[in-house]
């Protein structure tokens, strides 16, 4: 591996360069072309479309990534044309399409899709998806359907089901006197609220879900679609320029914004911590250890005992995700065994979330059974409900709210997209899920997690093989967890959960490729240092911190019990960032940086260091209530008040 590849692996978890981006202009509209789609279509500083792309989804909703060929980009002063070929091949899927994107000086962008299948296969979707930014929440909408015009609004609370159906066109205001219209040809479209999966968007997609799927595709079948965006009304430029809107800027405000959650870690099944691992993890002051126990499996007792010993080493309680056999009698006996183990005094259990092993959502009978067994045994722990899957399941289920003493859902940023930019977007969307969960289960303590970079299960799998593949631990590894980007993403997640006042958050695992440290504890992954900083501040008040471009950088300010503030910052991009921080009452007396200087990352296939550590740097000078920081690509910084 070359030095350049090692540097990229350390920065963002891949030895390959990040996808190439091309800035485009169509009259008053700007956009970014990347890997066959458009991102961030804006009118001045107003984002109209977050993403416009075509997808091929297999029978289990897996995305079949394309290879792009013959890419041609022609940009004039106020118009452009892009042409390319996309080839999707995986397993029995063989599909190719030609893409053409035309942007005119009048502010119209038309994207056409012309594809053909070269083999027979099953698909859940082939065609266009349009992502609308979540900032449109509450904005009035007018849609065209086969039945006529329908008027509504982008949902504010996360909508559990499709917001708009059978769409031919959708229109909403960009500013007073200017409307954006998206028109769809070649299929009927509908809209879902992607915040259910912590995507920072609403998605309008082809082929209504009311139609049967997976659907058969035959060799020779053709699919043609077009999406056209046009502006209606006054297209004169807005007052602010895009350059001004994007200038790196953070502003601290002297008012509370939320509270940092109590932070827990996941326990690797059946694995006990080694001494150095435990020593380093104790420094994070974890509030709890989350363990999954399959009570119908022969080794359940050994897994539970290992988790209990790990919790004792970390001096924290246990949060149990208890999977019980489906049969009523078997499930009752398993629940009795679990409560008996807790009553023996060997376990310090904070909460138990019980599920049938084949289910993703807790049912009332299980919660009532566990509560009754707890009372009979004279022990104390919360009996929680919710889902071990995504917020979508929490949002859509008929939850046993009266029986729930705590609520939970898991999350990850890669249900629909896998690139670093989309993951950064997802970090800023997690607060919406917490706020919606609060509305569903008011007054109930909320535990978010496990929070992982890759899905740990697939509740939408249509085959046992796909469900098993998602739960295979090897398939859940993501090298970005060992990168600087992983540290920045973790900060963004903490910021969102803190602003929404989640009570508890469980991150990753303890050690290994899914954890915070390499096995054995020699070195620490960059995200360890983020959680170390947060661990010392968990439960403390966060302060309002305005970030101009949360897709490029992030900042979180926390005030400790003595009134001292800590500012955590991260650069999400592969470019140096000169960040201006306006904070009239903040005087940084100590600055620490975590970046790529002087340290190569692990070689290909390695998971042990060397990894960078937080290093002291000269504190910035404060002038007129502001100071500037230089952040290297994907760097993380900690500024502490004097």
C-alpha positions in Angstrom: 0.0 0.0 0.0 1.4 3.4 -0.9 1.7 6.3 1.5 -1.2 8.1 -0.2 -3.4 5.0 0.2 -2.4 4.8 3.9 -3.2 8.4 4.4 -6.7 8.0 2.8 -7.4 4.9 4.9 -6.6 6.9 8.1 -8.6 9.9 7.0 -11.8 8.3 5.7 -11.5 4.6 5.8 -10.7 3.7 2.2 -7.4 3.5 0.3 -9.3 4.7 -2.8 -9.8 8.4 -3.6 -13.2 10.0 -2.7 -15.6 10.2 -5.6 -14.9 13.0 -8.1 -17.2 16.0 -7.9 -18.1 18.4 -10.7 -19.7 21.8 -10.0 -22.5 22.6 -12.5 -24.6 25.7 -13.2 -28.0 26.0 -14.9 -28.9 29.7 -14.9 -29.7 30.5 -11.3 -29.3 26.9 -10.2 -26.1 25.3 -9.0 -25.6 21.6 -8.4 -22.8 19.0 -7.9 -22.5 15.9 -10.2 -21.1 12.9 -8.4 -21.2 9.2 -9.4 -24.1 9.4 -11.8 -26.4 11.7 -9.8 -26.9 15.3 -8.8 -26.4 16.6 -5.2 -27.3 19.9 -3.6 -29.3 21.6 -6.3 -29.6 25.2 -4.9 -31.0 28.5 -5.8 -28.5 30.9 -4.3 -28.2 29.7 -0.7 -31.5 27.8 -0.7 -31.3 24.0 -1.2 -34.1 22.8 -3.4 -33.1 19.2 -3.9 -30.7 17.2 -1.7 -30.1 14.4 -4.3 -31.4 13.2 -7.7 -30.2 9.7 -8.8 -31.3 6.4 -10.1 -31.2 3.1 -8.1 -31.4 -0.6 -8.7 -32.7 -2.4 -5.6 -32.6 -6.2 -5.4 -35.3 -8.4 -3.9 -34.0 -7.7 -0.3 -33.8 -3.9 -0.9 -30.1 -4.2 -1.3 -28.6 -1.4 -3.5 -26.7 -2.8 -6.5 -24.0 -0.3 -7.1 -23.2 0.6 -10.7 -20.0 1.0 -12.6 -20.0 4.2 -14.6 -18.6 4.3 -18.2 -18.2 6.9 -20.9 -18.8 9.9 -18.7 -19.0 13.2 -20.6 -19.5 16.6 -19.0 -20.0 19.8 -21.0 -20.4 23.1 -19.0 -21.1 26.5 -20.6 -21.5 29.7 -18.8 -25.1 29.0 -17.7 -26.0 25.6 -19.0 -24.6 22.0 -19.0 -25.0 18.5 -20.4 -23.9 15.3 -18.8 -24.0 11.9 -20.4 -22.9 8.5 -19.1 -23.6 4.8 -19.0 -24.3 2.9 -15.7 -23.9 -0.9 -15.5 -25.4 -2.8 -12.5 -24.2 -6.3 -12.1 -24.4 -8.5 -9.0 -25.5 -12.1 -8.7 -28.3 -12.6 -11.3 -28.8 -8.9 -11.8 -27.6 -7.5 -15.1 -29.0 -4.1 -16.0 -27.6 -1.1 -18.0 -29.0 2.4 -18.5 -28.0 5.5 -20.3 -28.2 8.8 -18.4 -28.5 12.3 -19.8 -28.8 15.4 -17.7 -29.5 18.8 -19.3 -29.4 22.1 -17.4 -30.6 25.2 -19.2 -29.9 28.9 -18.6 -33.6 29.4 -17.6 -33.1 27.2 -14.5 -34.5 23.9 -15.8 -32.8 20.6 -15.2 -34.0 17.4 -17.0 -32.6 14.0 -16.1 -33.5 11.1 -18.4 -33.0 7.3 -17.7 -33.1 4.7 -20.5 -32.3 1.2 -19.4 -32.5 -2.5 -20.4 -32.2 -5.8 -18.6 -29.8 -8.3 -20.0 -31.0 -11.2 -17.8 -34.0 -12.3 -15.8 -34.0 -11.3 -12.1 -36.2 -10.0 -9.3 -36.2 -6.4 -8.3 -37.9 -4.2 -5.7 -37.1 -0.9 -7.5 -35.4 0.3 -10.7 -35.5 4.0 -11.5 -35.3 7.5 -10.1 -35.2 8.8 -6.5 -35.4 12.4 -5.5 -34.3 13.5 -2.1 -35.9 16.7 -0.7 -33.9 18.3 2.2 -35.4 17.8 5.7 -35.2 21.6 6.2 -38.5 21.7 4.1 -40.4 20.3 7.1 -43.7 22.2 7.4 -43.4 23.8 3.9 -46.7 23.7 1.9 -46.8 21.3 -1.1 -49.1 21.0 -4.1 -49.0 17.7 -6.0 -50.5 16.4 -9.3 -52.0 12.9 -9.2 -54.2 10.9 -11.7 -57.1 12.0 -9.5 -56.3 15.7 -9.6 -54.4 18.2 -7.4 -53.6 17.4 -3.8 -52.5 20.0 -1.3 -50.5 19.3 1.9 -47.1 19.9 3.5 -43.8 18.2 4.1 -44.3 16.5 7.5 -42.8 18.1 10.6 -43.1 15.0 12.9 -41.7 12.0 11.1 -44.4 10.4 9.0 -44.7 6.6 9.5 -46.1 6.0 6.0 -46.1 7.6 2.6 -46.7 11.3 2.7 -47.9 11.7 -0.9 -48.9 9.0 -3.4 -49.3 8.5 -7.1 -47.3 11.6 -7.9 -46.9 13.1 -11.4 -45.5 16.4 -10.2 -44.8 18.2 -6.9 -44.5 22.0 -6.3 -43.4 24.1 -3.3 -42.2 27.6 -2.7 -38.5 28.4 -2.8 -39.0 32.0 -1.7 -41.8 34.5 -2.1 -42.7 34.7 -5.8 -40.7 31.7 -6.8 -41.8 28.0 -6.9 -39.9 24.8 -7.7 -41.7 22.1 -9.7 -40.5 18.5 -10.1 -42.3 16.5 -12.8 -42.0 12.8 -13.2 -42.5 10.7 -16.4 -42.3 7.0 -17.1 -43.8 5.8 -13.8 -46.0 6.8 -10.8 -44.0 8.2 -7.9 -44.7 8.5 -4.2 -43.0 10.1 -1.2 -41.7 8.6 2.1 -40.1 10.3 5.1 -36.6 9.0 5.1 -36.0 10.4 8.5 -37.5 7.1 9.6 -34.0 5.7 8.9 -32.2 8.9 9.9 -31.6 10.1 6.4 -31.8 13.9 6.4 -34.4 14.0 3.6 -37.8 13.1 2.2 -37.6 10.7 -0.7 -39.8 10.7 -3.8 -39.3 7.4 -5.6 -40.7 5.5 -8.5 -43.0 2.5 -8.4 -45.6 2.7 -5.5 -45.0 0.2 -2.7 -48.7 -0.9 -2.9 -47.7 -2.8 -6.0 -46.4 -6.4 -5.4 -42.6 -6.8 -4.9 -40.2 -8.3 -5.6 -41.2 -8.1 -9.2 -39.9 -10.1 -12.1 -37.7 -8.4 -14.7 -37.2 -10.3 -18.0 -34.2 -10.1 -20.4 -34.9 -7.4 -22.9 -37.3 -5.4 -20.7 -36.8 -1.6 -21.0 -37.4 1.1 -18.4 -37.5 4.8 -19.3 -38.1 7.7 -17.0 -37.5 11.4 -16.8 -37.4 13.8 -13.9 -37.6 17.6 -14.7 -37.0 20.4 -12.2 -38.1 23.9 -13.3 -38.5 27.2 -11.6 -41.7 29.2 -11.9 -41.8 32.9 -11.1 -39.1 35.5 -10.3 -35.7 33.9 -10.9 -33.6 37.0 -10.1 -30.6 36.1 -7.8 -31.2 36.1 -4.1 -29.4 38.7 -1.9 -26.8 36.3 -0.5 -24.2 34.6 -2.6 -23.5 30.9 -2.3 -19.9 31.7 -1.3 -21.1 33.8 1.6 -23.5 31.1 2.7 -20.8 28.4 2.7 -18.1 30.4 4.5 -16.9 28.2 7.4 -18.5 29.7 10.5 -19.6 28.5 14.0 -21.3 30.7 16.6 -21.7 29.9 20.3 -24.8 31.4 22.0 -25.1 31.7 25.8 -28.2 29.6 26.2 -28.9 25.9 26.8 -29.7 23.7 23.8 -30.0 20.2 25.3 -28.2 17.7 27.5 -25.5 15.2 26.6 -26.9 11.7 26.9 -25.5 9.0 29.2 -23.2 7.0 27.0 -22.9 3.2 26.9 -21.0 0.7 24.9 -22.0 -2.5 23.2 -20.6 -5.8 24.4 -19.1 -8.3 21.8 -21.1 -11.6 22.3 -19.3 -14.0 24.6 -16.0 -12.1 24.6 -14.3 -10.9 27.8 -12.3 -7.8 28.0 -8.5 -8.1 28.2 -6.8 -6.1 31.0 -5.5 -3.3 28.8 -8.8 -3.0 27.0 -10.7 -2.6 30.2 -8.2 -0.1 31.6 -8.6 2.2 28.6 -12.4 1.8 28.3 -12.8 2.7 32.0 -11.4 6.1 31.2 -14.5 6.7 29.0 -16.7 6.3 32.2 -19.4 4.3 30.4 -22.8 4.5 32.0 -23.8 1.1 30.9 -22.9 -1.9 28.8 -25.4 -3.2 26.2 -25.5 -6.9 25.6 -27.7 -9.1 23.4 -28.6 -12.4 25.0 -30.3 -15.2 23.0 -32.1 -17.0 25.8 -33.1 -19.9 23.5 -29.5 -20.8 22.6 -27.5 -23.3 24.6 -24.7 -20.8 25.4 -26.9 -18.0 26.6 -25.7 -18.3 30.2 -22.0 -18.1 29.1 -22.8 -15.0 27.0 -24.6 -13.3 29.9 -21.8 -14.1 32.4 -19.2 -12.7 30.0 -21.2 -9.5 29.7 -21.6 -9.3 33.4 -17.9 -9.7 34.0 -17.2 -7.0 31.4 -19.7 -4.6 33.1 -18.0 -5.2 36.5 -14.6 -4.4 34.9 -16.0 -1.2 33.6 -17.8 -0.4 36.8 -21.2 0.1 35.0 -24.6 -1.5 34.8 -26.0 -3.8 32.1 -28.6 -3.0 29.5 -30.0 -6.3 28.1 -31.6 -7.0 24.7 -33.2 -10.3 25.6 -34.3 -12.5 22.7 -36.8 -15.1 23.9 -38.0 -18.2 22.0 -41.2 -17.7 20.0 -43.2 -20.4 21.7 -45.2 -19.2 24.7 -44.1 -21.9 27.1 -40.5 -21.8 25.9 -40.5 -18.0 26.2 -41.9 -18.0 29.7 -39.3 -20.5 30.9 -36.5 -18.4 29.3 -37.8 -15.3 31.0 -37.8 -17.1 34.3 -34.2 -18.1 33.8 -33.2 -14.6 33.0 -34.9 -13.1 36.1 -33.4 -15.9 38.2 -29.9 -15.0 37.0 -30.6 -11.3 37.8 -32.0 -12.2 41.2 -28.9 -14.2 42.1 -27.0 -10.9 42.6 -24.4 -11.6 40.0 -25.8 -9.0 37.6 -26.3 -5.3 38.0 -29.0 -4.7 35.4 -30.4 -1.3 34.6 -32.9 -2.3 31.9 -34.2 -5.3 30.0 -35.7 -5.0 26.5 -37.4 -8.3 25.6 -38.3 -9.5 22.1 -39.4 -12.7 20.5 -36.4 -14.0 18.6 -38.3 -13.7 15.2 -39.7 -10.2 16.0 -38.2 -6.7 15.8 -40.8 -5.0 18.0 -41.6 -5.7 21.7 -45.0 -7.0 22.5 -47.2 -6.3 25.5 -47.4 -9.9 26.7 -43.6 -10.2 27.0 -43.3 -6.9 28.9 -46.1 -7.9 31.3 -44.5 -11.3 31.9 -41.1 -9.8 32.7 -42.6 -7.2 35.0 -44.5 -9.9 36.9 -41.4 -12.1 37.2 -39.4 -9.1 38.4 -41.9 -8.3 41.1 -42.1 -11.9 42.3 -38.3 -12.0 42.5 -38.0 -8.7 44.4 -35.4 -7.2 42.0 -35.3 -3.8 40.3 -34.7 -3.0 36.7 -36.7 -1.2 34.0 -38.7 -3.2 31.5 -38.4 -1.4 28.2 -40.1 -1.6 24.9 -39.7 -0.4 21.4 -37.6 -2.0 18.6 -34.2 -3.5 18.1 -34.5 -2.3 14.5 -34.8 1.2 13.0 -36.9 4.1 14.1 -39.2 3.2 11.2 -40.4 0.2 13.2 -40.8 2.2 16.3 -42.8 4.8 14.3 -45.1 2.3 12.6 -45.8 -0.3 15.3 -48.7 -0.3 17.8 -46.3 -0.1 20.8 -47.5 -1.3 24.2 -46.9 2.2 25.6 -48.7 1.6 28.9 -46.4 -1.3 29.7 -43.1 0.5 28.6 -40.9 1.8 31.4 -38.3 2.8 28.9 -38.3 3.1 25.1 -35.6 2.3 22.5 -34.7 2.1 18.9 -31.4 1.4 17.1 -29.9 3.4 14.3 -27.1 3.5 11.6 -26.4 5.8 8.7 -26.3 3.3 5.9 -29.8 1.9 5.3 -30.0 3.7 1.9 -26.6 5.1 1.0 -23.0 4.3 1.9 -20.8 7.2 0.9 -19.2 9.6 3.4 -21.3 12.6 2.4 -24.6 10.8 2.9 -23.4 9.5 6.2 -22.5 13.0 7.3 -26.1 14.1 6.4 -27.5 11.2 8.5 -25.6 12.4 11.6 -27.5 15.7 11.6 -30.9 13.9 11.1 -30.9 11.8 14.3 -32.4 14.4 16.5 -35.6 14.3 14.4 -36.1 10.6 15.3 -35.6 11.4 19.0 -38.1 14.2 19.0 -40.7 12.1 17.1 -40.1 9.2 19.6 -40.7 11.6 22.4 -44.0 12.5 20.9 -45.0 8.9 20.5 -43.9 7.9 24.0 -44.0 11.1 26.1 -42.4 11.0 29.6 -40.7 7.7 29.0 -36.8 7.5 29.3 -35.4 7.0 25.8 -32.4 4.9 25.0 -31.0 5.2 21.5 -28.9 2.3 20.2 -27.0 0.3 19.5 -25.6 3.0 17.2 -23.5 1.4 14.6 -21.9 2.5 11.2 -23.4 -0.5 9.4 -26.8 -2.2 9.9 -26.7 -5.0 12.5 -29.9 -6.6 11.1 -32.3 -6.3 8.1 -35.9 -6.0 9.2 -37.0 -5.7 5.5 -35.2 -8.8 4.2 -37.5 -11.1 2.1 -35.3 -14.1 2.4 -33.7 -15.9 5.4 -30.3 -15.7 3.6 -30.5 -11.9 3.5 -31.6 -11.6 7.1 -28.7 -13.9 8.2 -26.2 -12.0 6.1 -27.1 -8.7 7.9 -26.5 -10.3 11.3 -23.1 -11.8 10.3 -20.6 -9.8 12.3 -18.0 -9.9 9.4 -20.5 -8.1 7.2 -20.9 -5.4 9.7 -17.3 -4.2 9.6 -16.6 -0.8 8.2 -13.1 0.5 8.0 -14.4 4.1 8.5 -14.9 3.1 12.1 -11.2 3.1 12.5 -10.7 6.4 10.6 -10.8 10.1 11.4 -14.1 10.3 9.6 -15.5 7.9 12.1 -14.6 10.3 14.9 -16.2 13.2 13.2 -19.4 11.2 12.5 -19.6 10.2 16.1 -19.4 13.8 17.2 -22.2 14.7 14.7 -24.3 11.9 16.2 -23.7 13.1 19.7 -24.6 16.7 18.8 -28.0 15.6 17.3 -28.9 13.3 20.2 -27.9 15.9 22.7 -30.0 18.7 21.0 -33.0 16.4 21.1 -32.2 15.3 24.8 -32.0 11.6 24.4 -31.5 10.0 27.8 -29.1 7.2 26.8 -27.0 6.4 23.7 -25.1 3.2 23.1 -22.2 3.4 20.6 -20.5 0.5 18.8 -18.8 -2.2 20.8 -15.9 -2.2 23.3 -12.9 -3.7 21.4 -12.2 -5.2 18.0 -13.2 -4.1 14.5 -16.7 -3.1 15.6 -15.4 -1.3 18.7 -13.3 1.6 19.9 -10.0 -0.2 20.3 -8.1 -2.8 18.4 -8.2 -6.2 20.1 -5.7 -6.3 23.0 -6.0 -2.5 23.4 -2.7 -1.5 21.6 -3.8 1.9 20.4 -7.2 3.6 20.1 -9.3 4.3 17.1 -9.9 8.0 16.5 -13.5 7.8 17.7 -12.3 6.6 21.1 -11.1 10.1 21.8 -14.4 11.6 20.9 -16.2 9.3 23.4 -13.5 9.9 26.0 -14.2 13.7 25.8 -17.9 13.1 25.9 -17.7 10.5 28.7 -16.3 13.2 31.0 -19.2 15.5 30.1 -22.2 13.1 29.8 -25.3 14.3 31.5 -24.1 17.9 31.2 -25.9 20.8 29.5 -25.1 21.6 25.9 -25.1 25.1 24.7 -26.6 26.5 21.5 -24.0 26.2 18.8 -24.9 27.4 15.3 -23.1 25.7 12.5 -23.4 27.2 9.0 -22.8 24.0 7.0 -23.4 20.8 9.0 -22.7 18.8 5.9 -19.1 19.9 5.9 -18.2 20.4 9.6 -19.7 20.1 13.0 -19.4 21.7 16.5 -20.8 20.8 19.9 -20.4 23.0 23.0 -20.9 21.5 26.5 -20.8 23.3 29.9 -19.6 21.2 32.9 -20.9 21.3 36.5 -18.3 24.0 37.3 -19.5 26.2 34.4 -16.5 25.6 32.2 -17.2 25.0 28.5 -15.7 22.6 26.1 -16.1 23.0 22.3 -15.7 19.9 20.1 -15.3 20.4 16.4 -14.9 18.1 13.3 -14.1 18.6 9.7 -16.1 16.2 7.5 -14.2 17.0 4.3 -11.0 15.9 2.6 -9.8 19.5 2.4 -8.2 21.8 5.0 -10.7 24.0 6.8 -10.1 27.5 8.2 -13.0 27.8 10.7 -14.0 31.0 12.3 -15.7 30.6 15.7 -17.6 33.5 17.1 -17.9 33.2 20.9 -17.8 36.5 22.7 -17.6 35.0 26.2 -15.5 31.9 25.4 -11.7 32.0 26.0 -10.0 28.8 24.9 -7.1 28.1 27.3 -6.3 24.7 25.9 -6.5 23.3 22.3 -6.0 19.6 21.3 -6.1 18.3 17.8 -6.6 14.8 16.3 -5.5 14.6 12.7 -3.2 12.8 10.2 0.1 14.7 10.9 3.1 12.4 11.3 1.2 9.2 11.5 0.6 6.7 8.7 -2.5 4.5 9.2 -2.6 0.8 9.5 -1.6 -1.2 6.4 -4.1 -3.1 4.3 -6.0 -5.6 6.3 -4.4 -4.5 9.6 -6.5 -3.3 12.5 -3.7 -2.3 15.0 -2.2 1.2 14.9 -0.5 3.3 14.8 -3.5 5.6 15.2 -3.3 9.3 16.0 -4.0 10.7 19.5 -5.1 14.0 20.7 -2.1 16.3 20.8 -1.8 19.7 22.4 -1.6 22.7 20.1 -1.2 26.5 20.9 -4.6 27.9 21.9 -6.0 30.4 19.3 -5.9 34.1 19.9 -9.3 35.7 20.5 -10.0 39.0 18.7 -13.3 40.9 19.0 -15.0 37.9 20.4 -13.8 35.5 17.6 -11.0 33.1 17.0 -9.9 30.9 14.1 -8.9 27.3 13.9 -7.1 25.4 11.2 -8.5 21.9 10.8 -6.7 19.4 8.5 -8.8 17.0 6.4 -11.2 15.0 8.6 -9.6 16.5 11.8 -11.2 16.6 15.2 -10.5 19.4 17.7 -11.2 20.0 21.4 -11.1 23.6 22.7 -11.4 24.0 26.5 -12.2 27.2 28.3 -9.7 28.8 30.6 
